Amino acid sequence: MSELSSRGPESVGKHLRTRIVLTQFSSSIHNGRFRVSSGPSPTEIMNVRGRRFVHLDMLRGLAAVGVLVGHTRGFLINNYAATAPHSLFDQLFYFVTGLGHQSVIAFFALSGFLVGGPALRDIMSGRWNWGPYLLRRLTRLWTVLIPALLLTWILDTAGAALGGHAGYEGVFYSASFSGPSLANPADLSLPTCLANILFLQTILTPVFGSNGPLWSLANEFWYYITFPFLFSALIGAGRVLSRLCNALIGIALVLILPIEMTLLGAIWISGAIAHHVVSQQHRCRMINHPAWAAIVIIAVITSLIFDKLIAGLLWDLLLGAAVAGLLSILIFLPSLGESYRKIAGALSNVSYTLYATHFPLLAFGWFVFFAPTKWSLGPLATFFMTGFGATALVSSAVVWWAFERNTNRIRKTIEQWAVSIQHSKPSTMARSILGRGK
């Protein structure tokens, strides 16, 4: 979940007639060929002359806000079925504020575009390296996840102690359709915490505590691991034996992981393919044709509506593929001004932290102070919903400032530490040899 702001261009590929610069995304182009390492983070996104990929920032930020708004409404406002009849405004409100799941689907497509696409290119060019890739992915995920787990433990423990224990036991699930349920109450045990750190939630254990949105991080991580093995087996530049080993590992992971998790990975692959098509734009000029834009927009709207009205895996996959196609259009659109760029960048920066931390805060507030009270749509409900949402957004900005914004610094520190150890080994050995010689 998902990872977006932009840096300036480094160099230009001679084949891209629009002179696309893939600098973030950690892209550099040498001798007319891309060299791409993995993304995505707020400082890892493709940049077209410093302005165009801001729309991916905005999409990511809006997706995180969409998840927040959906959960906030679920806690505070009566369910749609309980408040009939509905005006046209009511129907529009419930539809727009009920796109949390679809926002996660968009995250998967973005992740495939920003992580899978560069990985695919590295594998095809023979420059694939698991070490730097895993370092970037794990520092990116853990810098937010570990503080989020700590915050979840603090809020859930305090919430239960302050009188909200019924909520954490799942008593109010039928009212909110979010958070702990009677079948799966909040689990704050150490094994569950460790499993979540290792991205085994929904595989071996439930999510940690009340933090239900963490389910998608397990998907993300195992897509990061599984599909590079499969890509390397199918199109890698390695020897036959190496590719066979990659195939066996990739297939084993596909068989071991939950079937729905694996199938949703098709969305991640769609994003990776969209990135590859964009990088080969000089060969696939269809993506610049107005007809392509019309087809993609119609596909996004249609799949979004049907995925909302007829929930199911098929429409999730179709929506994910449509969003992947949309990304190939957004990156070519001009910026909408400095204010737009700043808003998009700010929302994108905090999007991962917002996603990983908002739910236990909302649960704490509702379980302790309001549950099981909910309101009909109106001024009072809007006031509380705005207050809850704003509190979660501000809190996530504080947590981002304390942790996520330091991701690159943490990564560089680890890299320097690894390099220093590597360089110190020969000298240590030499000193040992000299010592024995004396």
Secondary structure, 3 states (H helix, E strand, C coil): CCCCCCCCCCCCCCCCCCCCECCCCCEEEECCEEEECCCCECCECCECCCCCCHHHHHHHHHHHHHHHHHHHHHHHECCHHHHCCCCHHHHHHHHHCCCHHHHHHHHHHHHHHHHHHHHHHHHHHCCCCHHHHHHHHHHHHHHHHHHHHHHHHHHHHHHHHHHHHHHHCCCCHHHHCCCCCCCCCCECCHHHHHHHHCCCECCCECCCECCHHHHHHHHHHHHHHHHHHHHHHHHCCCCHHHHHHHHHHHHHHHHHCCHHHHHHHHHHHHHHHHHHHHHCCCCCHHHHCHHHHHHHHHHHHHHHHHHHHCCCHHHHHHHHHHHHHHHHHHCCCCCCCHHHHHHHHHHHHHHHHHHHHHHHHHHHHHHHHCCCCCECCCHHHHHHHHHHHHHHHHHHHHHHHHCHHHHHHHHHHHHHHHHHHHHHHHHHHHHHHHHHHC
